[in-house]
Amino acid sequence: MISDTPQEVLEIQYKLYRKMSPAKKFKIVCDAYDFGQSLAKAGIRMRFPKATEKEVKQIWAKEHLGEELYNQVYGKTNEHTTTNRSS
């Protein structure tokens, strides 16, 4: 693995991770996931400034899951109305 972090720092980081409870590790992962989701939704809002919050969530889900899994989970739907809302 290529890293710009010095090996000594990585060892300290790994040591801290090993000391963490599973619950704390899980919280870190969930927080990172939530942050990534908020960044992705911000990007969707930039592309579709007139999209409603519901439409933003639908677009995120389709992009996140992929079209096939999205259709299995939510049912096959028409294209998002946001394609006409981008201006």
C-alpha positions as semicolon CSV with decimal commas, in nm:
position;residue;x (nm);y (nm);z (nm)
1;M;0,000;0,000;0,000
2;I;0,135;0,341;-0,095
3;S;0,091;0,604;0,173
4;D;0,226;0,950;0,241
5;T;0,189;0,884;0,614
6;P;0,512;0,790;0,794
7;Q;0,526;0,431;0,915
8;E;0,562;0,543;1,280
9;V;0,236;0,736;1,255
10;L;0,058;0,442;1,092
11;E;0,173;0,215;1,375
12;I;0,031;0,457;1,633
13;Q;-0,295;0,474;1,438
14;Y;-0,320;0,094;1,418
15;K;-0,244;0,064;1,789
16;L;-0,528;0,306;1,867
17;Y;-0,766;0,113;1,640
18;R;-0,678;-0,214;1,813
19;K;-0,764;-0,056;2,150
20;M;-1,104;0,069;2,033
21;S;-1,419;-0,118;2,114
22;P;-1,609;-0,269;1,822
23;A;-1,887;-0,016;1,889
24;K;-1,644;0,275;1,854
25;K;-1,502;0,132;1,529
26;F;-1,854;0,084;1,396
27;K;-1,943;0,445;1,484
28;I;-1,636;0,571;1,295
29;V;-1,737;0,372;0,987
30;C;-2,098;0,495;1,008
31;D;-1,986;0,856;1,051
32;A;-1,757;0,827;0,747
33;Y;-2,041;0,672;0,544
34;D;-2,280;0,952;0,647
35;F;-2,021;1,215;0,555
36;G;-1,965;1,055;0,214
37;Q;-2,339;1,042;0,155
38;S;-2,375;1,410;0,241
39;L;-2,095;1,496;-0,003
40;A;-2,260;1,291;-0,277
41;K;-2,596;1,459;-0,215
42;A;-2,430;1,800;-0,226
43;G;-2,295;1,709;-0,569
44;I;-2,643;1,602;-0,681
45;R;-2,786;1,934;-0,560
46;M;-2,522;2,117;-0,764
47;R;-2,615;1,921;-1,077
48;F;-2,990;1,952;-1,013
49;P;-3,044;2,277;-0,821
50;K;-3,425;2,259;-0,853
51;A;-3,452;1,900;-0,728
52;T;-3,663;1,838;-0,421
53;E;-3,510;1,658;-0,123
54;K;-3,706;1,346;-0,220
55;E;-3,560;1,361;-0,572
56;V;-3,209;1,409;-0,435
57;K;-3,254;1,096;-0,219
58;Q;-3,387;0,900;-0,519
59;I;-3,096;1,004;-0,741
60;W;-2,847;0,922;-0,465
61;A;-3,003;0,579;-0,413
62;K;-2,994;0,501;-0,785
63;E;-2,632;0,614;-0,817
64;H;-2,531;0,433;-0,497
65;L;-2,708;0,105;-0,564
66;G;-2,682;0,096;-0,941
67;E;-2,984;0,080;-1,167
68;E;-3,047;-0,294;-1,141
69;L;-3,042;-0,313;-0,760
70;Y;-3,229;0,019;-0,733
71;N;-3,508;-0,125;-0,950
72;Q;-3,518;-0,442;-0,737
73;V;-3,543;-0,240;-0,415
74;Y;-3,768;0,048;-0,523
75;G;-3,934;-0,091;-0,834
76;K;-3,872;0,019;-1,187
77;T;-3,955;0,387;-1,217
78;N;-3,952;0,648;-1,486
79;E;-3,652;0,874;-1,523
80;H;-3,623;1,131;-1,250
81;T;-3,808;1,454;-1,309
82;T;-3,487;1,634;-1,218
83;T;-3,351;1,580;-1,567
84;N;-3,584;1,861;-1,666
85;R;-3,505;2,065;-1,353
86;S;-3,133;2,115;-1,403
87;S;-3,167;2,474;-1,523
